[in-house]
């Protein structure tokens, strides 16, 4: 019996008490993958976003998370508590999280004052404009952002990469990463998949293009460090493809240790 950790759905990042930013990930593919493993008697832990589709199998451990910070804390805790034969990281994780807001009117006024009478080089002007912008930055709080401002800018900061932490904690787990691009050539998609595979020491990467995903149609390529392994055209085919390749790799790994 395999012990499998699957992430699915999307994360949601708070702007204030009533607003947030998120993505359109449903977690449907992740739920199907979870069911395929569970039906083969694997013990599945399913970490998913608040609105993610849940697996049909009832003996799967479900853990709901909201933000990237919650996802990192949950995944790291699970990886330190128990060994996993495989981690399938299909969740669409937010690349950015809100850090502060800037009122446009206030920013324009501040920049105008800071540049009055200036005779400076382009670099000096850029530095002054940047400094003026950050004078207007209002850090996010637990309060609701006022709706009185006609226009505001939302300052985002990059979130940590969850996938980078998986092998650092469990170097021997089989790691399946996911790479999604939109309207690119297959060559570009495969190159991005290879970069993800190499950078995060993934065992497999599922490379797919948003242009090839619609309802039940879902074209995808499963690759490893040797290149393309298999192709699939539906979510069910993708789930079965991942299951079979993971099972085969796990068996080879087990043979190598006997």
C-alpha atoms as an extended CHARMM CRD file, in Angstrom:
* protein
*
       258  EXT
         1         1  UNK       CA              0.0000000000        0.0000000000        0.0000000000  PROA      1               0.0000000000
         2         2  UNK       CA              1.3350000000        3.4260000000       -0.9870000000  PROA      2               0.0000000000
         3         3  UNK       CA              1.1450000000        6.5150000000        1.1950000000  PROA      3               0.0000000000
         4         4  UNK       CA              0.3610000000        9.4630000000       -1.1030000000  PROA      4               0.0000000000
         5         5  UNK       CA              0.0760000000       13.2080000000       -0.5170000000  PROA      5               0.0000000000
         6         6  UNK       CA             -1.8870000000       15.1720000000       -3.1320000000  PROA      6               0.0000000000
         7         7  UNK       CA             -2.3860000000       18.9420000000       -3.2930000000  PROA      7               0.0000000000
         8         8  UNK       CA             -5.2260000000       20.3200000000       -5.4180000000  PROA      8               0.0000000000
         9         9  UNK       CA             -7.3350000000       23.3900000000       -6.1480000000  PROA      9               0.0000000000
        10        10  UNK       CA             -6.1510000000       26.9470000000       -5.6520000000  PROA      10              0.0000000000
        11        11  UNK       CA             -5.0300000000       29.2280000000       -2.8630000000  PROA      11              0.0000000000
        12        12  UNK       CA             -6.6810000000       32.4880000000       -1.7820000000  PROA      12              0.0000000000
        13        13  UNK       CA             -4.7420000000       35.5140000000       -0.5060000000  PROA      13              0.0000000000
        14        14  UNK       CA             -6.4290000000       38.1360000000        1.6840000000  PROA      14              0.0000000000
        15        15  UNK       CA             -6.4600000000       41.8110000000        0.7140000000  PROA      15              0.0000000000
        16        16  UNK       CA             -8.4820000000       42.8000000000        3.7760000000  PROA      16              0.0000000000
        17        17  UNK       CA            -11.2470000000       41.3200000000        5.9340000000  PROA      17              0.0000000000
        18        18  UNK       CA            -13.7310000000       41.0640000000        3.0540000000  PROA      18              0.0000000000
        19        19  UNK       CA            -11.6090000000       40.9310000000       -0.1220000000  PROA      19              0.0000000000
        20        20  UNK       CA             -9.1300000000       38.4460000000       -1.5330000000  PROA      20              0.0000000000
        21        21  UNK       CA             -7.3830000000       37.3790000000       -4.7440000000  PROA      21              0.0000000000
        22        22  UNK       CA             -7.3770000000       33.8280000000       -6.0440000000  PROA      22              0.0000000000
        23        23  UNK       CA             -7.1670000000       31.8080000000       -9.2450000000  PROA      23              0.0000000000
        24        24  UNK       CA             -9.6500000000       29.7040000000      -11.2040000000  PROA      24              0.0000000000
        25        25  UNK       CA             -8.2560000000       26.2730000000      -10.2910000000  PROA      25              0.0000000000
        26        26  UNK       CA            -11.0530000000       23.8260000000       -9.4010000000  PROA      26              0.0000000000
        27        27  UNK       CA             -9.0160000000       20.8740000000       -8.1630000000  PROA      27              0.0000000000
        28        28  UNK       CA            -11.0150000000       18.5290000000      -10.3690000000  PROA      28              0.0000000000
        29        29  UNK       CA             -7.9350000000       16.8350000000      -11.8190000000  PROA      29              0.0000000000
        30        30  UNK       CA             -6.4160000000       16.4330000000       -8.3640000000  PROA      30              0.0000000000
        31        31  UNK       CA             -9.6310000000       14.8560000000       -7.0710000000  PROA      31              0.0000000000
        32        32  UNK       CA             -9.6400000000       12.3190000000       -9.9050000000  PROA      32              0.0000000000
        33        33  UNK       CA             -5.9810000000       11.4600000000       -9.2510000000  PROA      33              0.0000000000
        34        34  UNK       CA             -6.7920000000       10.9910000000       -5.5630000000  PROA      34              0.0000000000
        35        35  UNK       CA             -9.6460000000        8.6150000000       -6.4030000000  PROA      35              0.0000000000
        36        36  UNK       CA             -7.4740000000        6.5230000000       -8.7320000000  PROA      36              0.0000000000
        37        37  UNK       CA             -4.8530000000        6.0320000000       -6.0050000000  PROA      37              0.0000000000
        38        38  UNK       CA             -7.4630000000        5.4080000000       -3.2930000000  PROA      38              0.0000000000
        39        39  UNK       CA             -9.2320000000        2.8070000000       -5.4130000000  PROA      39              0.0000000000
        40        40  UNK       CA             -5.8980000000        0.9630000000       -5.6220000000  PROA      40              0.0000000000
        41        41  UNK       CA             -5.7730000000        0.8000000000       -1.7990000000  PROA      41              0.0000000000
        42        42  UNK       CA             -3.3280000000        3.6850000000       -1.3880000000  PROA      42              0.0000000000
        43        43  UNK       CA             -3.5930000000        5.8080000000        1.7390000000  PROA      43              0.0000000000
        44        44  UNK       CA             -4.2860000000        9.2890000000        0.3560000000  PROA      44              0.0000000000
        45        45  UNK       CA             -3.9550000000       12.6580000000        2.0870000000  PROA      45              0.0000000000
        46        46  UNK       CA             -5.7020000000       15.3660000000        0.0500000000  PROA      46              0.0000000000
        47        47  UNK       CA             -4.6700000000       18.9610000000        0.8210000000  PROA      47              0.0000000000
        48        48  UNK       CA             -6.9150000000       21.3450000000       -1.0880000000  PROA      48              0.0000000000
        49        49  UNK       CA             -8.1900000000       24.8860000000       -1.4230000000  PROA      49              0.0000000000
        50        50  UNK       CA            -11.4430000000       25.9910000000        0.1770000000  PROA      50              0.0000000000
        51        51  UNK       CA            -13.4940000000       25.6630000000       -3.0230000000  PROA      51              0.0000000000
        52        52  UNK       CA            -11.7180000000       22.6290000000       -4.5060000000  PROA      52              0.0000000000
        53        53  UNK       CA            -13.6090000000       19.6140000000       -5.8340000000  PROA      53              0.0000000000
        54        54  UNK       CA            -13.3730000000       16.7420000000       -3.3760000000  PROA      54              0.0000000000
        55        55  UNK       CA            -12.6050000000       13.1080000000       -4.2740000000  PROA      55              0.0000000000
        56        56  UNK       CA            -15.5140000000       10.6630000000       -4.4470000000  PROA      56              0.0000000000
        57        57  UNK       CA            -13.8110000000        8.0800000000       -2.2350000000  PROA      57              0.0000000000
        58        58  UNK       CA            -14.7730000000        8.5350000000        1.3990000000  PROA      58              0.0000000000
        59        59  UNK       CA            -11.6570000000        7.0310000000        3.0070000000  PROA      59              0.0000000000
        60        60  UNK       CA             -9.3750000000        9.8790000000        1.8550000000  PROA      60              0.0000000000
        61        61  UNK       CA             -8.0460000000       12.2860000000        4.4870000000  PROA      61              0.0000000000
        62        62  UNK       CA             -9.1830000000       15.7960000000        3.4950000000  PROA      62              0.0000000000
        63        63  UNK       CA             -7.3360000000       18.8920000000        4.7410000000  PROA      63              0.0000000000
        64        64  UNK       CA             -8.6340000000       22.2980000000        3.6310000000  PROA      64              0.0000000000
        65        65  UNK       CA             -6.2770000000       25.2770000000        3.4390000000  PROA      65              0.0000000000
        66        66  UNK       CA             -6.7520000000       28.8740000000        2.3190000000  PROA      66              0.0000000000
        67        67  UNK       CA             -3.4800000000       30.7360000000        1.7570000000  PROA      67              0.0000000000
        68        68  UNK       CA              0.0330000000       29.8890000000        0.5860000000  PROA      68              0.0000000000
        69        69  UNK       CA              1.2450000000       30.3130000000        4.1640000000  PROA      69              0.0000000000
        70        70  UNK       CA             -1.3140000000       27.7550000000        5.3830000000  PROA      70              0.0000000000
        71        71  UNK       CA             -0.3610000000       25.3940000000        2.5600000000  PROA      71              0.0000000000
        72        72  UNK       CA              3.3410000000       25.5700000000        3.4350000000  PROA      72              0.0000000000
        73        73  UNK       CA              2.6810000000       25.0060000000        7.1320000000  PROA      73              0.0000000000
        74        74  UNK       CA              0.3550000000       22.0690000000        6.4140000000  PROA      74              0.0000000000
        75        75  UNK       CA              2.5880000000       20.3440000000        3.8570000000  PROA      75              0.0000000000
        76        76  UNK       CA              5.7460000000       20.7570000000        5.9390000000  PROA      76              0.0000000000
        77        77  UNK       CA              3.9970000000       19.4030000000        9.0340000000  PROA      77              0.0000000000
        78        78  UNK       CA              2.6830000000       16.3680000000        7.1480000000  PROA      78              0.0000000000
        79        79  UNK       CA              6.0790000000       15.6420000000        5.5850000000  PROA      79              0.0000000000
        80        80  UNK       CA              7.7580000000       15.7410000000        8.9830000000  PROA      80              0.0000000000
        81        81  UNK       CA              5.0850000000       13.6010000000       10.6420000000  PROA      81              0.0000000000
        82        82  UNK       CA              4.9830000000       10.6700000000        8.2420000000  PROA      82              0.0000000000
        83        83  UNK       CA              6.8350000000        9.2500000000        5.2250000000  PROA      83              0.0000000000
        84        84  UNK       CA              5.1580000000        9.5080000000        1.8180000000  PROA      84              0.0000000000
        85        85  UNK       CA              5.9060000000        7.2350000000       -1.1070000000  PROA      85              0.0000000000
        86        86  UNK       CA              4.7210000000        9.9500000000       -3.4640000000  PROA      86              0.0000000000
        87        87  UNK       CA              3.7810000000       13.6480000000       -3.4130000000  PROA      87              0.0000000000
        88        88  UNK       CA              1.6130000000       14.8910000000       -6.2940000000  PROA      88              0.0000000000
        89        89  UNK       CA              1.6670000000       18.6840000000       -6.2280000000  PROA      89              0.0000000000
        90        90  UNK       CA             -1.1730000000       19.6290000000       -8.5900000000  PROA      90              0.0000000000
        91        91  UNK       CA             -2.3580000000       22.6970000000       -6.6440000000  PROA      91              0.0000000000
        92        92  UNK       CA             -2.3540000000       26.0560000000       -8.4250000000  PROA      92              0.0000000000
        93        93  UNK       CA             -0.4370000000       28.0680000000       -5.8410000000  PROA      93              0.0000000000
        94        94  UNK       CA             -0.6630000000       31.8660000000       -5.8940000000  PROA      94              0.0000000000
        95        95  UNK       CA              2.5980000000       33.3890000000       -7.1260000000  PROA      95              0.0000000000
        96        96  UNK       CA              1.9260000000       36.6500000000       -5.2840000000  PROA      96              0.0000000000
        97        97  UNK       CA              0.2380000000       37.8200000000       -2.1020000000  PROA      97              0.0000000000
        98        98  UNK       CA             -0.9760000000       41.3610000000       -1.2570000000  PROA      98              0.0000000000
        99        99  UNK       CA              1.4950000000       43.3990000000        0.7760000000  PROA      99              0.0000000000
       100       100  UNK       CA              0.1310000000       46.9690000000        0.7520000000  PROA      100             0.0000000000
       101       101  UNK       CA             -2.2020000000       49.4120000000       -1.0130000000  PROA      101             0.0000000000
       102       102  UNK       CA             -1.4670000000       52.7860000000       -2.5990000000  PROA      102             0.0000000000
       103       103  UNK       CA             -4.0420000000       55.5270000000       -3.3070000000  PROA      103             0.0000000000
       104       104  UNK       CA             -3.4320000000       56.9060000000       -6.8270000000  PROA      104             0.0000000000
       105       105  UNK       CA             -4.4150000000       60.4940000000       -5.9500000000  PROA      105             0.0000000000
       106       106  UNK       CA             -2.0880000000       60.5640000000       -2.9560000000  PROA      106             0.0000000000
       107       107  UNK       CA              0.7310000000       59.0390000000       -4.9810000000  PROA      107             0.0000000000
       108       108  UNK       CA              0.3650000000       61.5940000000       -7.7770000000  PROA      108             0.0000000000
       109       109  UNK       CA              0.3940000000       64.4680000000       -5.2980000000  PROA      109             0.0000000000
       110       110  UNK       CA              3.4290000000       63.1290000000       -3.4600000000  PROA      110             0.0000000000
       111       111  UNK       CA              5.3870000000       62.6040000000       -6.6730000000  PROA      111             0.0000000000
       112       112  UNK       CA              4.4530000000       66.0670000000       -7.9040000000  PROA      112             0.0000000000
       113       113  UNK       CA              5.7640000000       67.6930000000       -4.7140000000  PROA      113             0.0000000000
       114       114  UNK       CA              8.9510000000       65.6350000000       -4.6960000000  PROA      114             0.0000000000
       115       115  UNK       CA              9.8570000000       66.6180000000       -8.2730000000  PROA      115             0.0000000000
       116       116  UNK       CA              9.0890000000       70.3490000000       -8.1130000000  PROA      116             0.0000000000
       117       117  UNK       CA             12.0490000000       72.3570000000       -9.3660000000  PROA      117             0.0000000000
       118       118  UNK       CA             14.0840000000       69.2320000000      -10.0390000000  PROA      118             0.0000000000
       119       119  UNK       CA             16.8370000000       69.1890000000      -12.6290000000  PROA      119             0.0000000000
       120       120  UNK       CA             18.1500000000       65.6820000000      -12.2580000000  PROA      120             0.0000000000
       121       121  UNK       CA             19.3600000000       62.7300000000      -14.2830000000  PROA      121             0.0000000000
       122       122  UNK       CA             17.0120000000       59.9520000000      -15.3240000000  PROA      122             0.0000000000
       123       123  UNK       CA             18.3500000000       57.6530000000      -12.5910000000  PROA      123             0.0000000000
       124       124  UNK       CA             17.9460000000       60.3350000000       -9.9400000000  PROA      124             0.0000000000
       125       125  UNK       CA             14.3840000000       61.0290000000      -11.0600000000  PROA      125             0.0000000000
       126       126  UNK       CA             13.5990000000       57.2980000000      -10.9870000000  PROA      126             0.0000000000
       127       127  UNK       CA             14.9350000000       57.0550000000       -7.4440000000  PROA      127             0.0000000000
       128       128  UNK       CA             12.8620000000       60.0490000000       -6.3360000000  PROA      128             0.0000000000
       129       129  UNK       CA              9.6920000000       58.6750000000       -7.9400000000  PROA      129             0.0000000000
       130       130  UNK       CA             10.2570000000       55.2950000000       -6.3000000000  PROA      130             0.0000000000
       131       131  UNK       CA             10.8130000000       56.9380000000       -2.9160000000  PROA      131             0.0000000000
       132       132  UNK       CA              7.6710000000       59.0370000000       -3.3510000000  PROA      132             0.0000000000
       133       133  UNK       CA              5.5960000000       55.9760000000       -4.2130000000  PROA      133             0.0000000000
       134       134  UNK       CA              6.7240000000       54.1510000000       -1.0990000000  PROA      134             0.0000000000
       135       135  UNK       CA              5.8340000000       57.1750000000        1.0310000000  PROA      135             0.0000000000
       136       136  UNK       CA              2.2170000000       56.4860000000        0.0300000000  PROA      136             0.0000000000
       137       137  UNK       CA              2.3060000000       52.7680000000        0.7840000000  PROA      137             0.0000000000
       138       138  UNK       CA             -0.1850000000       51.7240000000        3.4500000000  PROA      138             0.0000000000
       139       139  UNK       CA              0.5580000000       48.2560000000        4.8840000000  PROA      139             0.0000000000
       140       140  UNK       CA             -2.3800000000       45.8720000000        4.9210000000  PROA      140             0.0000000000
       141       141  UNK       CA             -4.1930000000       45.5590000000        8.2320000000  PROA      141             0.0000000000
       142       142  UNK       CA             -7.0570000000       43.5030000000        9.5830000000  PROA      142             0.0000000000
       143       143  UNK       CA             -9.4130000000       46.3480000000        8.7320000000  PROA      143             0.0000000000
       144       144  UNK       CA            -11.4660000000       46.7830000000        5.5700000000  PROA      144             0.0000000000
       145       145  UNK       CA             -9.8210000000       49.0320000000        2.9830000000  PROA      145             0.0000000000
       146       146  UNK       CA            -11.7650000000       52.2830000000        2.5780000000  PROA      146             0.0000000000
       147       147  UNK       CA            -13.8950000000       52.4990000000       -0.5700000000  PROA      147             0.0000000000
       148       148  UNK       CA            -13.6280000000       56.3250000000       -0.6610000000  PROA      148             0.0000000000
       149       149  UNK       CA            -10.5400000000       56.3370000000       -2.9010000000  PROA      149             0.0000000000
       150       150  UNK       CA            -11.4910000000       56.3820000000       -6.5750000000  PROA      150             0.0000000000
       151       151  UNK       CA             -8.4600000000       54.2970000000       -7.5770000000  PROA      151             0.0000000000
       152       152  UNK       CA             -5.9090000000       52.2740000000       -5.6490000000  PROA      152             0.0000000000
       153       153  UNK       CA             -2.8770000000       50.1910000000       -6.5210000000  PROA      153             0.0000000000
       154       154  UNK       CA             -2.3490000000       46.8440000000       -4.8480000000  PROA      154             0.0000000000
       155       155  UNK       CA              1.2830000000       46.0750000000       -4.0590000000  PROA      155             0.0000000000
       156       156  UNK       CA              2.0480000000       42.3460000000       -4.3190000000  PROA      156             0.0000000000
       157       157  UNK       CA              5.0450000000       40.3990000000       -3.1180000000  PROA      157             0.0000000000
       158       158  UNK       CA              6.1980000000       37.0150000000       -4.3460000000  PROA      158             0.0000000000
       159       159  UNK       CA              5.1680000000       33.9730000000       -2.3370000000  PROA      159             0.0000000000
       160       160  UNK       CA              7.6050000000       31.1500000000       -1.4290000000  PROA      160             0.0000000000
       161       161  UNK       CA              7.6750000000       28.1520000000       -3.7700000000  PROA      161             0.0000000000
       162       162  UNK       CA              6.0520000000       25.2150000000       -1.9980000000  PROA      162             0.0000000000
       163       163  UNK       CA              7.4570000000       22.5980000000       -4.3500000000  PROA      163             0.0000000000
       164       164  UNK       CA             11.0330000000       23.5720000000       -3.4180000000  PROA      164             0.0000000000
       165       165  UNK       CA             10.4500000000       22.3850000000        0.1580000000  PROA      165             0.0000000000
       166       166  UNK       CA              9.1600000000       18.8790000000       -0.5620000000  PROA      166             0.0000000000
       167       167  UNK       CA             12.3880000000       17.0710000000       -1.4510000000  PROA      167             0.0000000000
       168       168  UNK       CA             14.2780000000       19.1250000000        1.1160000000  PROA      168             0.0000000000
       169       169  UNK       CA             12.2230000000       17.4100000000        3.8300000000  PROA      169             0.0000000000
       170       170  UNK       CA             11.6820000000       14.0060000000        2.1820000000  PROA      170             0.0000000000
       171       171  UNK       CA             14.4320000000       13.5200000000       -0.4360000000  PROA      171             0.0000000000
       172       172  UNK       CA             13.3720000000        9.9660000000       -1.2720000000  PROA      172             0.0000000000
       173       173  UNK       CA              9.6970000000       10.6180000000       -1.9820000000  PROA      173             0.0000000000
       174       174  UNK       CA              8.5530000000       10.4340000000       -5.6130000000  PROA      174             0.0000000000
       175       175  UNK       CA              7.6200000000       13.9970000000       -6.5770000000  PROA      175             0.0000000000
       176       176  UNK       CA              5.1840000000       14.8450000000       -9.3780000000  PROA      176             0.0000000000
       177       177  UNK       CA              5.1820000000       18.5250000000      -10.3180000000  PROA      177             0.0000000000
       178       178  UNK       CA              2.7580000000       20.3290000000      -12.6260000000  PROA      178             0.0000000000
       179       179  UNK       CA              3.5780000000       23.0210000000      -15.1830000000  PROA      179             0.0000000000
       180       180  UNK       CA              0.7370000000       25.0000000000      -16.7810000000  PROA      180             0.0000000000
       181       181  UNK       CA              1.3270000000       27.5570000000      -19.5300000000  PROA      181             0.0000000000
       182       182  UNK       CA             -1.0610000000       29.2160000000      -21.9830000000  PROA      182             0.0000000000
       183       183  UNK       CA             -0.9490000000       29.2490000000      -25.7910000000  PROA      183             0.0000000000
       184       184  UNK       CA              2.6660000000       28.2350000000      -26.2390000000  PROA      184             0.0000000000
       185       185  UNK       CA              4.4190000000       25.8310000000      -28.5730000000  PROA      185             0.0000000000
       186       186  UNK       CA              5.0330000000       22.2780000000      -27.3990000000  PROA      186             0.0000000000
       187       187  UNK       CA              8.7660000000       23.0020000000      -27.4780000000  PROA      187             0.0000000000
       188       188  UNK       CA              8.3300000000       25.9140000000      -25.0600000000  PROA      188             0.0000000000
       189       189  UNK       CA              6.0200000000       23.8720000000      -22.8250000000  PROA      189             0.0000000000
       190       190  UNK       CA              8.4900000000       20.9890000000      -22.6380000000  PROA      190             0.0000000000
       191       191  UNK       CA             11.3630000000       23.3640000000      -21.8850000000  PROA      191             0.0000000000
       192       192  UNK       CA              9.3880000000       24.8910000000      -18.9890000000  PROA      192             0.0000000000
       193       193  UNK       CA              8.5580000000       21.4070000000      -17.7420000000  PROA      193             0.0000000000
       194       194  UNK       CA             12.2050000000       20.3870000000      -17.9030000000  PROA      194             0.0000000000
       195       195  UNK       CA             13.2210000000       23.4860000000      -15.9560000000  PROA      195             0.0000000000
       196       196  UNK       CA             10.6960000000       22.6750000000      -13.2160000000  PROA      196             0.0000000000
       197       197  UNK       CA             11.8520000000       19.0730000000      -13.1510000000  PROA      197             0.0000000000
       198       198  UNK       CA             15.5220000000       20.0020000000      -12.8220000000  PROA      198             0.0000000000
       199       199  UNK       CA             15.1650000000       22.9010000000      -10.3980000000  PROA      199             0.0000000000
       200       200  UNK       CA             13.0300000000       20.9800000000       -7.9090000000  PROA      200             0.0000000000
       201       201  UNK       CA             14.4520000000       17.4730000000       -8.4860000000  PROA      201             0.0000000000
       202       202  UNK       CA             11.0160000000       16.2230000000       -9.5330000000  PROA      202             0.0000000000
       203       203  UNK       CA             10.7090000000       12.6210000000      -10.6490000000  PROA      203             0.0000000000
       204       204  UNK       CA              7.8990000000       13.5250000000      -13.0470000000  PROA      204             0.0000000000
       205       205  UNK       CA              6.3400000000       16.7080000000      -14.4000000000  PROA      205             0.0000000000
       206       206  UNK       CA              2.9290000000       16.9600000000      -16.0060000000  PROA      206             0.0000000000
       207       207  UNK       CA              3.1690000000       19.6750000000      -18.6580000000  PROA      207             0.0000000000
       208       208  UNK       CA             -0.0880000000       21.1150000000      -19.9920000000  PROA      208             0.0000000000
       209       209  UNK       CA             -1.3660000000       24.1560000000      -21.8650000000  PROA      209             0.0000000000
       210       210  UNK       CA             -4.4840000000       26.0620000000      -20.8460000000  PROA      210             0.0000000000
       211       211  UNK       CA             -5.4990000000       26.2300000000      -24.5210000000  PROA      211             0.0000000000
       212       212  UNK       CA             -5.8330000000       22.4240000000      -24.5010000000  PROA      212             0.0000000000
       213       213  UNK       CA             -8.0820000000       22.2250000000      -21.4340000000  PROA      213             0.0000000000
       214       214  UNK       CA            -11.8480000000       22.4200000000      -21.8350000000  PROA      214             0.0000000000
       215       215  UNK       CA            -14.3770000000       20.3650000000      -19.8630000000  PROA      215             0.0000000000
       216       216  UNK       CA            -13.3700000000       16.6980000000      -20.2660000000  PROA      216             0.0000000000
       217       217  UNK       CA            -10.7370000000       17.4740000000      -22.9010000000  PROA      217             0.0000000000
       218       218  UNK       CA             -7.3680000000       17.8570000000      -21.1990000000  PROA      218             0.0000000000
       219       219  UNK       CA             -4.2470000000       17.2400000000      -23.2440000000  PROA      219             0.0000000000
       220       220  UNK       CA             -1.1050000000       16.7460000000      -21.1960000000  PROA      220             0.0000000000
       221       221  UNK       CA              2.4090000000       15.3360000000      -21.4000000000  PROA      221             0.0000000000
       222       222  UNK       CA              4.0880000000       13.4040000000      -18.5940000000  PROA      222             0.0000000000
       223       223  UNK       CA              7.8530000000       13.7540000000      -18.6500000000  PROA      223             0.0000000000
       224       224  UNK       CA             10.8850000000       12.8110000000      -16.5890000000  PROA      224             0.0000000000
       225       225  UNK       CA             14.6020000000       13.5170000000      -16.9470000000  PROA      225             0.0000000000
       226       226  UNK       CA             14.7620000000       11.2620000000      -20.0170000000  PROA      226             0.0000000000
       227       227  UNK       CA             12.1070000000       13.2630000000      -21.8900000000  PROA      227             0.0000000000
       228       228  UNK       CA              8.4950000000       12.5270000000      -22.8050000000  PROA      228             0.0000000000
       229       229  UNK       CA              7.0930000000        9.4010000000      -21.1710000000  PROA      229             0.0000000000
       230       230  UNK       CA              3.4250000000        9.3960000000      -22.1460000000  PROA      230             0.0000000000
       231       231  UNK       CA              0.5970000000       11.6090000000      -23.3970000000  PROA      231             0.0000000000
       232       232  UNK       CA             -3.0230000000       11.8660000000      -22.3050000000  PROA      232             0.0000000000
       233       233  UNK       CA             -6.1530000000       13.5540000000      -23.6530000000  PROA      233             0.0000000000
       234       234  UNK       CA             -8.5630000000       13.5560000000      -20.6800000000  PROA      234             0.0000000000
       235       235  UNK       CA             -8.3600000000       14.0340000000      -16.9160000000  PROA      235             0.0000000000
       236       236  UNK       CA             -9.1210000000       10.3550000000      -16.3590000000  PROA      236             0.0000000000
       237       237  UNK       CA             -6.2910000000        9.3910000000      -18.7180000000  PROA      237             0.0000000000
       238       238  UNK       CA             -3.9400000000       11.7970000000      -16.9120000000  PROA      238             0.0000000000
       239       239  UNK       CA             -4.8120000000       10.3200000000      -13.5130000000  PROA      239             0.0000000000
       240       240  UNK       CA             -4.3110000000        6.7650000000      -14.7460000000  PROA      240             0.0000000000
       241       241  UNK       CA             -1.0600000000        7.7290000000      -16.4970000000  PROA      241             0.0000000000
       242       242  UNK       CA              0.3770000000        9.3040000000      -13.3420000000  PROA      242             0.0000000000
       243       243  UNK       CA             -0.7320000000        6.3560000000      -11.1970000000  PROA      243             0.0000000000
       244       244  UNK       CA              0.8400000000        3.7690000000      -13.4990000000  PROA      244             0.0000000000
       245       245  UNK       CA              4.1350000000        5.6440000000      -13.8860000000  PROA      245             0.0000000000
       246       246  UNK       CA              4.4260000000        6.2900000000      -10.1400000000  PROA      246             0.0000000000
       247       247  UNK       CA              3.6400000000        2.6590000000       -9.3630000000  PROA      247             0.0000000000
       248       248  UNK       CA              6.2400000000        1.4480000000      -11.8570000000  PROA      248             0.0000000000
       249       249  UNK       CA              8.9020000000        3.8530000000      -10.5340000000  PROA      249             0.0000000000
       250       250  UNK       CA              8.1320000000        2.9170000000       -6.9210000000  PROA      250             0.0000000000
       251       251  UNK       CA              8.5190000000       -0.7730000000       -7.7640000000  PROA      251             0.0000000000
       252       252  UNK       CA             11.8850000000       -0.1280000000       -9.4490000000  PROA      252             0.0000000000
       253       253  UNK       CA             13.0250000000        1.9010000000       -6.4750000000  PROA      253             0.0000000000
       254       254  UNK       CA             12.0040000000       -0.8830000000       -4.1070000000  PROA      254             0.0000000000
       255       255  UNK       CA             13.9010000000       -3.4560000000       -6.1660000000  PROA      255             0.0000000000
       256       256  UNK       CA             16.9700000000       -1.2370000000       -6.0500000000  PROA      256             0.0000000000
       257       257  UNK       CA             16.9130000000       -1.2950000000       -2.2520000000  PROA      257             0.0000000000
       258       258  UNK       CA             16.5130000000       -5.0840000000       -1.9070000000  PROA      258             0.0000000000
